[in-house]
Amino acid sequence: MGTVLPGVIAFVVGVVLAVGALVPWTAWEYRRHGQLGFRRSLVAFGTLVYALALVTYTLLPLPDDVATMCRNTASPQLTPFAFLGDVAKEGGISGPRSLLSNPASAQVLFNVLLFVPLGALARHAVARRRVFAGLLVGLGAGFVVSLLIETTQLTGDWFLYPCSYRLFDVDDLLANTTGAVVGTLLAPLVGLLAGSGRTTDADAPRPVTAARRFSGMLADVLAIWLLSGTLSVGTALAWAIAGRDDQDPVLGTLITAGALVAPFAQLVVVLATGRTLGEHVVRLRPAPTPGTGRRVVRWALGSGGWAALLAVDVPFSAFLAFVLAVTSVIAVWATRGRRGFALAVIRAEVEDDRVPARVG
């Protein structure tokens, strides 16, 4: 499988998971820090991809022929520093270049480097200002995570397979733990990338910026897309498992109905609170608080109406959805106070929800 493909898999899956986690992450950021931090988000995304990389590099590829695999299973390697003999058998080390060209030493070096980010991230999260405590955190994190991986391999993915398909090697445990300890020395770089660690008043009002408005709109779209996609895929899978004809028009009706659940769930949120889910996420609200009729109008002219138009199969619905989306994006820039198209139509402003509310 090589060393590149597992990394590609980790990145692609990481992007998918990051998209799914973006809405709750943004909500957490606004409540923990008062705003969405790009650099903190970048570190969080990198951590997610790194965690997936650990899984893919250590567990993939999965075996195809289990019977052959079990006949060739090797006994666990429990002798510390046995890799030194393997390095000697491969020609030894005569310089920096041979360190990489010798397969045995290159494998050990890779195992060390693989866990360097873990030590840096662990110390940054727990003990970024204390060197000795950080070393202990890196040591513990490296040992525990490496032991978990080695045990997973030893047990055939916790008895999913009848035998081990990878070698339990105590030298891997030592190399991984060493890498994590070395990584604690690089924790300041993680802090530099993540930005200032100074605490901010999360309850202090923030300006209503275009970026904040777009973040709320994106949260609305992602929430609707994820819910609609989950319902549609789940319906199609249930239909297939039941052995029903996929050309049956009833299936199309059910999928359409599922696609309408999300926009109407958005309607319920707007009717109950006066604002969309995305506005809750980024802590914005219309001002003054709109009445029931205006709430329906702002839903119809926002992400809820856009999603409903895409879900129904009527003439020009897709075109109208496109026009509504373009108009909404442009209106964020063109309207006073970044209030956007729907709020401009119902004659409402947009404000941070940490200021006293106005009732209209």
N, C-alpha and C positions, 0 to 999 in steps of 0.2 A: 504493500500500500504506500510505501515511501514515507517521507517526512513532510511533504508539502500538502498532500490531500487531507490528512487529519486537521491541519491548520485551516485549510479552506472550509472544511465541514464545520469546524468550531466557529469561524467567522460568520458563515451564512446562517447557522442556527442561532448564533448570538444576535444577529441583526433581527431575526424573526422574533426571538424572545424579548429583545429590547423594545421592539414596536409594541408588543403586547403589554409590556410593563411600563410604557411611557406615561400613560394616564395616571396610574397610581403613584409612579415616581414623581411626576410633576406636582401632584397634590401633596405628597409628602414634603417636597422641597419648599413649597409655599407655606406650609404649616410649620416646618422646622426652621427654615431660614428666612422666610418672608418673600422669597423670590426664587426663580429657577436659575441655578448656577451652571453655566455651560461647562466650566472646567471640572466641577464636581461630577456632572453628568458624564463627561468624557472618561473620568476615572472609573465611574460605576460601570460604564459600558465595557471598558477594558478589563475590569475585574470579571465581568460576566463571560467575555470571550476567553479569558485565561482559564477560568474554571472549566469551561467546555473543552478547551484544549487539553487540560489534564485528563479529562475523561477519554477524549478521542485518541490521544497518543498512548495511553496506558491500556485501554480496553479493545481498541480496534486494531486490525480487522477481526471480526467474529469468525469462528471456524465454520467451514462449509461441511466437511466430512467429520462428524463427531466420532464415528467408530475408529477411523484411522488416527485421529487426534488422541484418543484415549489409549491406544496401543503404544503410542510414542511419548506418552507423558513422562517428563523427567522428574526426579525427586527434588524437593526443595533444597536450595543451596544455603546452608546454615553456617558456613565457615567465613568469619569476617576476613576481609582483605584477600579473598581468593582471586580477585580480579588481577592482582599483581602477577600471579602465575600465568593468567591468560594474556596479559600484556607482554610478558617475556616470550611466550609461545609465538606471538604475532610479530616478533622481531625487536621488542623492547622500544625504548624511547631515547633518541639521540639528539633531540632538539624540538623546538616548538612545532615545526612542520610535521615531525613524526608523531607528535601528540594527537594530531588530527588524522593522519594517514593510518595509524594503528587502530584497527577496528575496536579492540578491547578498551583502549584508553579513550577513544572518541565516544564510546558508549557511556563510560563513567562521566566524562566531561558533560555530555548531553544531560545526564541525569542530575548533575549538579546545577547546570544552567536552568533546567526546567523548573526548579523549585526556588530560584532566586526571586522571581516576582512574588511568590507566596510569602516569603519572609518580609519583603518590603511592604506589602499590603497589610500583613498582620500587625507589624509594628506601627504602621501609620494609623491603623484603626484603634489600637489598644494603648500603645505606649510610645507615642512618637517623640516625646521630649526626654525619655529616659533610656540611656544606652543599654545599661545592664538589664533592666526589665525588658527592653526590646529584644535583646539577645535571647532571654528566656522564652519570650512569646514566640520568636521565630523558631527556636529549638522545639518547643512543644507543638506548634502548628505543623512544622515540617515532619516531625516524627509521627504525629497522629494521622495526618493526611496520607503520608507515605505508607504507614502500616495498614490503613484502610484500603489503599489501592492494592498493596501486595496481598492482603487477605482476600480481597475480591478476586484477584487472579488465582490464588491458591484454591479457593472454593468453587471455581468455575462460575463466576458471577453469582455467588451466594446460592450455589446448587441449581442454578438454571441449567448448567451442563453437568453431566455425570462425572466429569473429572476436570482437573485444571488444564487450561489450554495455554497458559503462560507460566514461566518459571518464577516461583517465589525465591527471591535472592536477597539475602541479608545485606549484601554490598549495595544493592539499589536503595535499601532503607538508609544506609549510612550516607550514601552520596546525596540522596534527596534531602535528608536532614541537614547535611553540610551546606547545601545550596540555600536552604531557607535561612540558616544562620548568617551566611554571607549576605543574603538579600536584605537583612535588617539594616545593614550599613547604608543601603540605598534608599531607605525610607524617606529621608529628606527630599529626594527627587520626586517621590510621589506627592509629598506635601507641596512642593513647588508647582507641580502640574495641577494639583487640585485647587490651588489658590490659598488665600489667607485662611488660617484656622480660627480667626477671631469670631466670636459669637456676635450675632446681630439681633436686634429686637424684631422677632417674627411678627409681632402685633402692630408694628409701626406701618402706617399706610404708605404705599408705593405709588409712583406715577403710573397712569394708564398709557402705556406705550403701544406702538403698532406690534412690536414683537410679542408683547403680552397678549394682545387681542388675537394674534394669529396662533399663539400657543393654545388659547382657549378653543378657538375654532378647530384646530388640529385635534385636540382632545375629544371634541364632539364627534368629528368624522371618524376617528379611530374607534371610539366606543361603539358607534353605530355599525361600523364596518365589521368589527370583531364579533359583536352579538349577532348580526345578520349572517355573517359567514359561518359562525358556529351552528346556528339553527339550520341553515341551508345544507351544510355538509352533513350534519347529524341526521336530517330528514332523508337525504339521499342514501346515506349508509344504512339507516334503518329499513328503508325501502328495499335496498339490495339484499340485506340479510334476510328479509322476509320472502325473498324470491319473487318479488313483484316485477311486472314489465316496466322497464324504465321509459317506455314510450307512452305509458298511460297518462292521459291529461290530468288525472287527479294528482300525480306527483308534481306537475308544474304548478297546480293551484296551491298545493301545500307549501312549495318552496316560495311562491309569491307571498303567501300569508306569513311565512316565517320572516321574509325580508321586510314586512310591514311592522313586525313587532318592535324593532328597535326605534324607528321614528316615532311610533306612538308611545313607546316608553319615554322618549324625550318629551313628548307632549305632556305626559303625566307629571314629569319633573318640572316643566315650565309652569303648568297650571298650579302645582302645589307650592312652588317657591318663587316664581316670577323670573327665574333665570335658567339657563341651560346647564347641563352637567359640566361642560367645559368652563363656563363662568364660575361654577363652584370650585373647580380644580384650581384656577388661577386667581381666585378670590376677587372676582368682579361682580357687579350687579347693576341693573338699570336703576336710574334715579329720575323722577320719583318712582316708587314701586307701582308698576302698572296694574290696572284692573284686569278682570277675567277676559274681557273681549280683546283688549290689547295684547294680552299674553298669547291668545290664540293666533293673532296676526303676526306677532314676532316669531312664533314657532313656524308658521307657514312660510315666512320669508327668510328663515334661517336654515340651519342644518337639518332640522326635522322635516320641513317641507321639501328640501332638496333630496333627502333620502327617500321620502315617500314618492316623489316623482320618478326616481330611478327604479323603484320597486314595482310600479304599476306599468302595464303594457297598454298604453293608450297613445293615440297620435300626438306627436310633438312633445311627449313627456320628457324624453331624454334631452331634447333641445332646450326645453324650458329649464331643466335642471342645470344644464351647462350655463345658460344665461344667468341664472340665479347665482351660481357659484362665482362666475366672473364678476358680476355686479357686487357681490358681497366682499370679495377680495379688494376690488378697487375702492369700494366705499370706506374701508378702514382707513385708507390714506386720504380720501377726499372729504370726509365728514368731520365736523367739529368734534374735538375731544376724542377722536378715534372711535366714535360710537358705532359706526357701521351702518349698513343698509336697513336692517330690520328695526333697529332702535330709532334711526332717523325717521322712518315712516310713522312710528307710533309716538314720535316727538318725546323721546326720552334720552337722557344722557347715560353715560356709563361711568361708574366710580368704583374705587376700592371698597371692599366690603368691611374694611376696618374703620371707616368713618361713620359717624351717626347717620342712620337711614332717614330719608325723606319720604313721606307718604303723600301720594297725589290722588 
